[in-house]
Amino acid sequence: MVYSVSLFLMLAVLLALAAFWLEAADRRAQTVETESDMEVLNGRLAELRWASLQQLGINATLGRNSTSLWLNVSDDGFPLANASGERARMGEFGAWLESNWSAMTHAALDYNASEPQENGLLLQTTSGITYAQDNSEPGVDKALLGLASYNNTNLSALTLSLSCVSPQEAARVDYSDTVPPGRGTVRTVHFSTSGSYNNSTDVSVSFAPADDQNFSARYFDASVNWMQTLHADWRGLTSRFVVWDEFNSTYPGVSKNWTRCSWKMGAALNDSGGEEELWMPINATIAYGTANYSGWLVLARG
């Protein structure tokens, strides 16, 4: 009997020790696996950045090496938002985020996208590089890469790849540019169209390093009536690269909504060595638990 009682007591102690160990292990697992409020907040900020880029139809990367700083921007492109509304469609989107998204993620949010809404400014860097859209004219859409803080001698490369779906009645596309022969090759435009024409629908031109340069692709119908034109203009003296779309308002049924274009635009600049930050000029104040953040939606640091 003494042996049996001792055995039961030993088993009870072992079971108690096992239960204690499992409880302690479970507490350790919970401690390791549970994210801190700051980690959750960082995840929410990443969601906001992604959702805002998707709403604006853009993406951007910033990088550098020992000699150069570069910025690449891709844009879903034309047509832009209706000229009678906001420069960027962010009003309803911001209201949805503050209400529905905030409720789903348990993160308090104040989302201020007044800069994109009022003036079309979508991207900005510490050194003053800007990327903006302009839909203020009913018949013309524009996108602008501004390099005001750099003069043209700071540019080591500026490239544009512009891809467009032609207007429905288009039968041909003609190209024109003002690039002098034998000049530098650091400013390059590549244009393509999904239309089917007798002549080549892919063309590349190289812009001169410093002067103002222009490139255009003009759509015509079978009767050689002009319908629409896509432009790419480099303004060397003010370091601005403008992509724009205009249509013939007298042509029956054609509007700026007929042409679908997307592009990738890149600039490589001689690096000054200073810290560089790329952000969307959208001010977000967000709180989750004990963690909070207030400031621009930062995309990259270099």
Disulfide bonds with the S-S distance in Angstrom:
Cys164-Cys261 2.19
